[in-house]
Amino acid sequence: MTREPLRLDGLSVEAGGRALVRALSLTVGAGEVVGLVGPNGSGKSTALRCVYRALRPTGGTVWLDGRDLADMPLRESARGVAALSQESGTELDFTVEEIVALGRTPHLRGNQPLSARERALCREAMRRLDVLHLADRGVLTLSGGERQRVLAARALVQEAGLLVLDEPTNHLDIRHQVALLGLLRDPGLTVLVVLHDLNLAAAVCDRIAVLEAGALVAVGTPREVVTEELVAGVFGVAATVVPHPLTGDPQLLYTLNSSTAPAGAAEAVRGTPESRGSRP
Ligand SMILES: Nc1ncnc2c1ncn2[C@@H]1O[C@H](COP(=O)(O)OP(=O)(O)OP(=O)(O)O)[C@@H](O)[C@H]1O
């Protein structure tokens, strides 16, 4: 039986009398990179927050490696899930090196110092995220992109079985966007990532899940999901899909000021999620 690091089973979140996430079922297999995309306010961050336990779902279950997340001690789930989230705070006046080392907290007892292996792990993560030269800088003095890379390094050193990232390319220049997403392709990582850039999502993800108004409306490989019909229907944008000349991944070309379809209008032509790709 294949290992299943994450299974969302009928996940629902309600707040203020509104359904923010509606019976979302989705799995992330070992070594898989699954992208979560959708318009603003479609429930992506809310779903992710249930996985890293910033939010308790009102219905359904999050299974982490076959165990109900709600029954796991927080410290244990922190060893299983590392998050780079919108609220990953760096309000503490710590150095970059200290912030990255905080990623080891779930593995330490009390004030136990980092081992030589852990210190090397932190330095390697800083090197991979191109922040090693900032190691002694106060994190509050960093630019938005530098800070984002520090937080990504902190998530990596947690060595969790599952990495969840909410718009990790925020603030990053294109070189660092490509570098960070390239790191996610590490065969040792299992990843659920919220992305807005559908072209980058198509390049990095094994599968893409699309949320619209809290509900899963499509899931499948990039070729199955990134279509002109879906982009028109879910995002209300007219686009042309072309294959990437080197990889064949679908890439979207947008024409500014072209006629746009109202979001949700293509529901009729899209059919059900199951008919458009593998089952969630
Ligand atoms: N605590 C809350 N109470 C009421 N509504 C909320 C709460 N948290 C989030 N929402 C609403 O739920 C919806 C989904 O929010 P969420 O942040 O999950 O969307 P998203 O898909 O991540 O959006 P974006 O692409 O803009 O980041 C939004 O309309 C948001 O305003």
PDBQT file of the ligand as one rigid body, heavy atoms in Angstrom, charges set to zero:
ROOT
HETATM    1  N1  LIG A 301     -12.633  34.077  10.240  1.00  0.00    +0.000 N 
HETATM    2  C1  LIG A 301     -13.345  34.375   9.156  1.00  0.00    +0.000 A 
HETATM    3  N2  LIG A 301     -14.624  34.817   9.283  1.00  0.00    +0.000 NA
HETATM    4  C2  LIG A 301     -15.355  35.100   8.177  1.00  0.00    +0.000 A 
HETATM    5  N3  LIG A 301     -14.900  34.969   6.927  1.00  0.00    +0.000 NA
HETATM    6  C3  LIG A 301     -13.648  34.551   6.746  1.00  0.00    +0.000 A 
HETATM    7  C4  LIG A 301     -12.803  34.225   7.843  1.00  0.00    +0.000 A 
HETATM    8  N4  LIG A 301     -11.612  33.827   7.353  1.00  0.00    +0.000 NA
HETATM    9  C5  LIG A 301     -11.712  33.904   6.024  1.00  0.00    +0.000 A 
HETATM   10  N5  LIG A 301     -12.909  34.343   5.647  1.00  0.00    +0.000 N 
HETATM   11  C6  LIG A 301     -13.418  34.514   4.277  1.00  0.00    +0.000 C 
HETATM   12  O1  LIG A 301     -13.357  33.233   3.683  1.00  0.00    +0.000 OA
HETATM   13  C7  LIG A 301     -13.105  33.353   2.302  1.00  0.00    +0.000 C 
HETATM   14  C8  LIG A 301     -11.940  32.445   1.957  1.00  0.00    +0.000 C 
HETATM   15  O2  LIG A 301     -10.754  33.022   2.470  1.00  0.00    +0.000 OA
HETATM   16  P1  LIG A 301      -9.330  32.415   2.145  1.00  0.00    +0.000 P 
HETATM   17  O3  LIG A 301      -8.306  33.284   2.791  1.00  0.00    +0.000 OA
HETATM   18  O4  LIG A 301      -9.327  30.993   2.479  1.00  0.00    +0.000 OA
HETATM   19  O5  LIG A 301      -9.286  32.561   0.562  1.00  0.00    +0.000 OA
HETATM   20  P2  LIG A 301      -8.087  32.340  -0.458  1.00  0.00    +0.000 P 
HETATM   21  O6  LIG A 301      -8.609  31.450  -1.532  1.00  0.00    +0.000 OA
HETATM   22  O7  LIG A 301      -6.871  31.907   0.255  1.00  0.00    +0.000 OA
HETATM   23  O8  LIG A 301      -7.937  33.808  -1.016  1.00  0.00    +0.000 OA
HETATM   24  P3  LIG A 301      -6.679  34.681  -1.561  1.00  0.00    +0.000 P 
HETATM   25  O9  LIG A 301      -6.373  34.146  -2.925  1.00  0.00    +0.000 OA
HETATM   26  O10 LIG A 301      -7.265  36.052  -1.634  1.00  0.00    +0.000 OA
HETATM   27  O11 LIG A 301      -5.548  34.551  -0.600  1.00  0.00    +0.000 OA
HETATM   28  C9  LIG A 301     -12.856  34.834   2.031  1.00  0.00    +0.000 C 
HETATM   29  O12 LIG A 301     -14.051  35.376   1.501  1.00  0.00    +0.000 OA
HETATM   30  C10 LIG A 301     -12.573  35.406   3.402  1.00  0.00    +0.000 C 
HETATM   31  O13 LIG A 301     -12.983  36.755   3.486  1.00  0.00    +0.000 OA
ENDROOT
TORSDOF 0
